[in-house]
Amino acid sequence: MMKRAIPRGLSVYLDLMRFGAAAVVVLSHLWTLALPAHPLPWPGHCAVVVFFVLSGYVIAHAARPELGLRGYLHHRIARIYPVVLGAAALSIVLAAAGVATLQYAGTRGSDLLDVALNATFLAQTWTNVALPYNGPFWSLNYEVWYYILFGIWCYHPSRILLLCAVLVAGPKILLLMPVWLLGVWLQSRMTPLGRSRALWLFALTSAAALAFIWFDAGARIREVMRALWPQAMELTRGSNQFVGDFLLGVIVALNFLAAGSLDMSWLLRCEKAVRYLSSYTFSMYVFHMPLAALIWNGLGVHSAPGLFGMLLIGIVGMGELTERRTQWYRALLAPVFAHKPAPVPAGYPSGAAGIGDALGDVPDERAAS
């Protein structure tokens, strides 16, 4: 069945949300370091929830039947692995140079096993191993398993294979999968609402999201559950806000549903800028912590302008080598998967041509084949 194209206005809105969420994650990790006299409670964990909902929506939109399992794997690997290998290389180089780590960056800075576990996405399955210098990498371990499980469900509906994948993924990853599946649900339910109803829903969900963040509702729910079931909650580790994450995910999904029924054409005036900024979202998320450790501890740059300025240069540089060359990597891997890739667009390298998943993708009809 042919899937409905994502309206351009909605696509720009979702890309704007994606870039905004990535910026919040970066600031949540580095603001206190760079500006300790002016602390601000950036909601980094809530931003990851936005990523998960977006990711489910985008992957469900891009996973067309004619793509097949080979094509699905081809696109996911070409999108994910260049960035993963770039992050692994940064970790190895920083460890070899003896650079001190930072808060949120992980402490095991010289263990190649940690790098290998993260590069194979096993670091958050039945264990809890951070990529050296790159604590935020944990969520990519989660997302890749959601890609795997969804791909099996769509393209290779084997109950045994699906069960094996579920068992390998483990309970922590599965606890947050309902948040990701909200995006899948959203893609299948993205039907127009009446304008008045959409306006009310958009306003209500925007207010609800702000209230959820202001009162830190996810953490409050977690602490109540921890008091009731301390041992069980200890096992959940990075997924210990799963109840609050799902509630926020519902709010986010309904907000996107409402946005899809509103006239977002006014955003087209800044489409080019939003597309360009969002084409570095994956790089912002994956590279900001190791680059910050290099700049702050390795190079000794201890000013906010210096840190953020050099971080911007580093992210753009790493993005140009990885995230923004996805079409080239697809073409490079095409013989392996015997899958004809989408043609490399003029002006290579190209970034995302449309709204991307939490870690970057191109699902609309211009670049999702």
C-alpha positions as CSV (number, residue, x, y, z in Angstrom):
1,M,0.0,0.0,0.0
2,M,1.4,3.4,-1.0
3,K,2.1,5.5,2.0
4,R,0.9,9.1,2.2
5,A,3.6,11.6,1.6
6,I,4.6,13.7,4.6
7,P,3.4,17.3,3.9
8,R,6.4,19.6,3.5
9,G,5.2,21.9,6.3
10,L,4.9,19.0,8.8
11,S,8.3,17.6,7.6
12,V,10.0,21.0,8.4
13,Y,8.2,21.1,11.8
14,L,9.5,17.6,12.7
15,D,13.0,18.4,11.5
16,L,12.9,21.5,13.7
17,M,11.8,19.4,16.7
18,R,14.6,17.0,15.9
19,F,17.2,19.7,15.8
20,G,15.8,21.3,18.9
21,A,15.9,18.0,20.8
22,A,19.5,17.4,19.8
23,A,20.5,20.9,21.0
24,V,18.7,20.4,24.3
25,V,20.7,17.1,24.8
26,V,24.0,18.9,24.1
27,L,23.2,21.7,26.4
28,S,22.0,19.4,29.2
29,H,25.4,17.8,29.2
30,L,27.7,20.8,28.7
31,W,25.9,23.9,30.1
32,T,26.9,23.4,33.7
33,L,30.5,22.7,32.6
34,A,30.8,25.8,30.5
35,L,28.6,28.1,32.6
36,P,28.6,26.9,36.2
37,A,27.5,30.3,37.5
38,H,24.3,30.2,35.5
39,P,22.8,26.7,35.8
40,L,19.8,25.8,33.8
41,P,17.9,22.5,34.0
42,W,17.9,21.5,30.3
43,P,15.6,18.4,30.0
44,G,18.0,16.1,28.1
45,H,16.1,12.9,29.0
46,C,12.8,14.3,27.7
47,A,14.6,15.2,24.5
48,V,15.5,11.6,24.0
49,V,11.8,10.7,24.3
50,V,11.1,13.1,21.4
51,F,13.9,11.3,19.4
52,F,12.3,7.9,20.1
53,V,8.9,8.9,18.9
54,L,10.3,10.6,15.8
55,S,12.4,7.5,15.1
56,G,9.4,5.1,15.2
57,Y,7.5,7.4,13.0
58,V,10.2,7.8,10.4
59,I,11.2,4.1,10.3
60,A,7.6,3.1,9.9
61,H,7.2,5.6,7.0
62,A,10.4,4.5,5.3
63,A,9.9,0.7,5.7
64,R,8.0,0.2,2.4
65,P,7.2,-3.4,1.3
66,E,9.1,-3.1,-2.0
67,L,12.3,-2.2,-0.1
68,G,12.6,-5.8,1.2
69,L,14.8,-7.0,4.0
70,R,18.0,-6.4,2.1
71,G,17.1,-2.9,1.2
72,Y,16.0,-2.2,4.8
73,L,19.3,-3.5,6.2
74,H,21.2,-1.6,3.5
75,H,19.6,1.7,4.4
76,R,20.0,1.3,8.2
77,I,23.6,0.2,8.1
78,A,24.6,2.9,5.6
79,R,23.0,5.5,7.9
80,I,24.2,4.2,11.3
81,Y,27.6,2.6,10.9
82,P,29.6,5.5,9.5
83,V,28.7,7.6,12.6
84,V,29.2,4.6,14.9
85,L,32.6,4.0,13.6
86,G,33.4,7.7,13.9
87,A,32.4,7.6,17.5
88,A,34.4,4.5,18.2
89,A,37.5,6.0,16.6
90,L,37.1,9.1,18.7
91,S,36.9,7.0,21.9
92,I,40.0,5.0,21.0
93,V,42.0,8.1,20.1
94,L,41.1,9.9,23.3
95,A,41.9,6.8,25.4
96,A,45.2,6.4,23.7
97,A,46.1,10.0,24.3
98,G,45.1,9.7,28.0
99,V,42.6,12.5,27.9
100,A,40.6,12.8,31.1
101,T,36.8,12.2,30.9
102,L,33.9,14.4,31.7
103,Q,30.7,14.1,33.6
104,Y,28.1,12.2,31.4
105,A,31.0,10.9,29.2
106,G,31.7,7.6,30.9
107,T,34.7,6.7,33.0
108,R,36.1,3.5,31.4
109,G,38.3,5.3,28.9
110,S,40.7,2.6,27.9
111,D,38.7,-0.6,27.5
112,L,38.5,-1.8,23.9
113,L,35.8,-4.3,25.0
114,D,33.5,-1.4,25.9
115,V,34.1,0.0,22.4
116,A,33.3,-3.4,20.8
117,L,30.2,-3.9,22.8
118,N,28.8,-0.5,21.8
119,A,29.9,-1.0,18.1
120,T,27.9,-4.2,18.0
121,F,25.0,-2.6,20.1
122,L,25.2,-5.2,22.9
123,A,26.3,-2.7,25.5
124,Q,22.8,-2.1,26.9
125,T,21.2,-5.5,26.4
126,W,21.9,-7.5,29.6
127,T,24.6,-5.2,30.8
128,N,25.2,-1.5,31.2
129,V,28.5,-0.5,29.4
130,A,29.1,3.1,28.2
131,L,31.1,3.9,25.1
132,P,34.3,5.5,26.5
133,Y,33.9,9.3,26.6
134,N,30.4,9.0,25.1
135,G,27.7,8.2,27.7
136,P,24.9,9.5,25.5
137,F,25.6,6.7,23.1
138,W,23.4,4.4,25.2
139,S,20.2,5.4,23.3
140,L,21.7,4.3,20.0
141,N,22.0,0.8,21.4
142,Y,18.3,1.0,22.2
143,E,17.3,2.3,18.8
144,V,19.2,-0.2,16.7
145,W,17.4,-3.0,18.5
146,Y,14.1,-1.4,17.7
147,Y,15.2,-1.3,14.1
148,I,16.1,-5.0,14.3
149,L,12.8,-6.0,15.9
150,F,10.7,-3.9,13.6
151,G,12.6,-5.2,10.5
152,I,12.0,-8.8,11.5
153,W,8.4,-8.1,12.1
154,C,8.0,-6.4,8.7
155,Y,10.2,-8.3,6.4
156,H,10.9,-11.7,8.1
157,P,7.9,-12.6,10.2
158,S,9.5,-15.6,12.0
159,R,8.3,-16.0,15.5
160,I,11.4,-17.9,16.5
161,L,13.7,-15.2,15.1
162,L,11.7,-12.5,16.7
163,L,11.8,-14.3,20.0
164,C,15.6,-14.7,19.8
165,A,16.0,-11.0,19.0
166,V,13.7,-10.1,22.0
167,L,15.8,-12.3,24.3
168,V,19.1,-10.8,23.1
169,A,17.7,-7.2,23.4
170,G,16.8,-7.8,27.0
171,P,14.3,-6.2,29.4
172,K,15.8,-2.7,29.7
173,I,15.6,-2.0,26.0
174,L,12.1,-3.6,25.8
175,L,10.9,-1.3,28.6
176,L,11.3,1.8,26.3
177,M,10.1,0.1,23.1
178,P,6.5,1.2,23.7
179,V,7.7,4.8,23.4
180,W,9.3,4.1,20.0
181,L,6.2,2.2,18.9
182,L,4.1,5.3,19.6
183,G,5.9,6.7,16.5
184,V,4.9,3.6,14.5
185,W,1.3,4.1,15.7
186,L,1.4,7.7,14.7
187,Q,2.6,6.9,11.2
188,S,-0.4,4.6,10.7
189,R,-2.9,7.0,12.2
190,M,-1.7,10.3,10.7
191,T,-5.1,11.2,9.3
192,P,-6.4,14.8,9.1
193,L,-8.3,16.2,12.0
194,G,-10.6,19.2,11.9
195,R,-8.8,22.5,12.1
196,S,-10.4,23.5,15.4
197,R,-9.9,20.1,17.0
198,A,-6.2,20.1,15.8
199,L,-5.6,23.6,17.2
200,W,-7.0,22.6,20.6
201,L,-5.0,19.4,20.6
202,F,-1.8,21.2,19.6
203,A,-2.2,23.8,22.3
204,L,-3.1,21.2,24.9
205,T,-0.2,18.9,24.2
206,S,2.2,21.8,24.0
207,A,1.1,22.9,27.5
208,A,1.1,19.4,28.8
209,A,4.7,18.8,27.6
210,L,5.9,22.1,29.2
211,A,4.2,21.1,32.5
212,F,5.6,17.6,32.4
213,I,9.1,19.0,31.9
214,W,8.7,21.8,34.5
215,F,7.6,19.5,37.2
216,D,10.1,16.8,36.2
217,A,7.1,14.3,36.2
218,G,9.1,11.4,34.9
219,A,11.7,11.5,37.7
220,R,8.9,12.0,40.3
221,I,7.1,8.9,39.1
222,R,10.4,7.0,39.1
223,E,11.1,7.9,42.7
224,V,7.7,6.8,43.8
225,M,8.2,3.5,42.1
226,R,11.7,3.2,43.5
227,A,10.3,3.5,47.0
228,L,7.8,0.8,46.3
229,W,10.1,-1.6,44.4
230,P,13.7,-0.6,45.0
231,Q,15.3,-3.9,43.7
232,A,13.2,-4.0,40.6
233,M,13.9,-0.4,39.8
234,E,17.6,-0.9,40.2
235,L,17.5,-3.4,37.4
236,T,15.9,-1.0,35.0
237,R,18.9,1.4,35.1
238,G,18.7,3.7,32.0
239,S,15.1,2.8,31.5
240,N,14.0,3.7,35.1
241,Q,11.7,6.5,33.9
242,F,9.8,4.2,31.5
243,V,6.4,5.1,32.9
244,G,7.0,8.8,32.6
245,D,8.7,8.4,29.3
246,F,5.6,6.6,27.9
247,L,3.3,9.4,29.1
248,L,5.5,12.0,27.6
249,G,5.7,10.0,24.4
250,V,1.9,10.0,24.2
251,I,1.9,13.8,24.6
252,V,4.6,14.1,21.9
253,A,2.8,11.8,19.5
254,L,-0.5,13.6,19.9
255,N,1.3,16.9,19.3
256,F,2.7,15.6,16.0
257,L,-0.7,14.3,15.1
258,A,-2.2,17.7,15.6
259,A,0.6,19.4,13.7
260,G,-0.1,17.1,10.8
261,S,-3.6,18.6,10.5
262,L,-2.5,22.2,10.7
263,D,-1.2,24.5,8.1
264,M,2.5,24.5,8.7
265,S,3.3,26.2,5.3
266,W,4.6,29.3,7.1
267,L,7.6,27.2,8.2
268,L,8.6,26.8,4.5
269,R,10.1,30.3,4.7
270,C,12.9,28.9,6.9
271,E,12.9,25.4,5.3
272,K,16.4,25.6,3.9
273,A,17.9,26.6,7.2
274,V,16.0,24.0,9.2
275,R,17.0,21.3,6.7
276,Y,20.6,22.2,6.9
277,L,20.7,22.4,10.7
278,S,18.8,19.1,11.1
279,S,21.2,17.3,8.8
280,Y,23.8,17.5,11.6
281,T,21.4,16.1,14.3
282,F,23.0,12.6,14.4
283,S,26.4,14.1,14.6
284,M,25.4,16.5,17.4
285,Y,24.1,13.7,19.5
286,V,26.8,11.1,19.0
287,F,29.9,13.3,18.8
288,H,29.3,16.1,21.3
289,M,30.6,14.4,24.4
290,P,34.0,13.0,23.1
291,L,34.6,16.3,21.3
292,A,33.9,18.2,24.5
293,A,36.3,16.0,26.4
294,L,39.0,16.6,23.8
295,I,38.4,20.4,23.8
296,W,38.0,20.9,27.6
297,N,40.5,18.4,28.9
298,G,42.7,17.6,25.9
299,L,43.2,21.1,24.6
300,G,42.6,22.9,27.8
301,V,40.0,25.3,26.4
302,H,38.0,26.3,29.5
303,S,35.7,29.1,28.3
304,A,32.1,28.8,27.1
305,P,32.7,30.6,23.7
306,G,35.8,28.6,23.1
307,L,34.2,25.3,24.0
308,F,31.0,25.8,22.0
309,G,32.8,27.4,19.1
310,M,35.3,24.6,18.7
311,L,32.5,22.0,19.4
312,L,30.5,23.5,16.5
313,I,33.6,23.1,14.2
314,G,34.1,19.6,15.3
315,I,30.5,18.5,14.8
316,V,30.4,20.0,11.4
317,G,33.6,18.3,10.4
318,M,32.5,14.9,11.7
319,G,29.1,15.4,10.2
320,E,30.6,16.0,6.8
321,L,32.6,12.8,7.0
322,T,29.7,10.7,8.2
323,E,26.1,11.8,8.5
324,R,25.9,14.0,5.4
325,R,27.4,11.4,3.2
326,T,24.7,8.8,3.6
327,Q,23.9,8.5,-0.1
328,W,27.6,7.9,-0.8
329,Y,27.8,5.1,1.8
330,R,24.6,3.6,0.4
331,A,26.2,3.5,-3.1
332,L,29.4,2.0,-1.5
333,L,27.5,-0.8,0.2
334,A,25.1,-1.5,-2.7
335,P,27.2,-4.5,-4.1
336,V,27.1,-6.1,-0.6
337,F,23.3,-6.0,-0.4
338,A,22.6,-6.4,-4.2
339,H,20.2,-3.5,-3.8
340,K,20.1,-0.6,-6.2
341,P,20.6,2.6,-4.1
342,A,18.9,5.9,-4.6
343,P,21.0,8.0,-7.0
344,V,23.4,10.4,-5.4
345,P,21.9,13.8,-5.6
346,A,23.6,16.7,-7.3
347,G,25.8,18.7,-5.0
348,Y,27.1,15.7,-3.1
349,P,27.6,15.4,-0.1
350,S,23.9,15.8,0.8
351,G,22.3,16.0,4.2
352,A,18.8,14.9,5.0
353,A,16.3,16.0,2.4
354,G,13.5,15.6,4.8
355,I,12.6,14.9,8.4
356,G,15.0,12.4,9.9
357,D,14.7,9.8,12.7
358,A,16.1,10.5,16.1
359,L,19.5,9.9,14.8
360,G,19.0,11.1,11.3
361,D,17.3,9.6,8.2
362,V,15.6,10.8,5.1
363,P,12.1,9.2,4.8
364,D,10.2,11.5,2.5
365,E,9.7,10.7,-1.1
366,R,12.6,12.8,-2.3
367,A,15.3,10.6,-0.6
368,A,13.8,7.6,1.2
369,S,14.0,5.0,-1.5
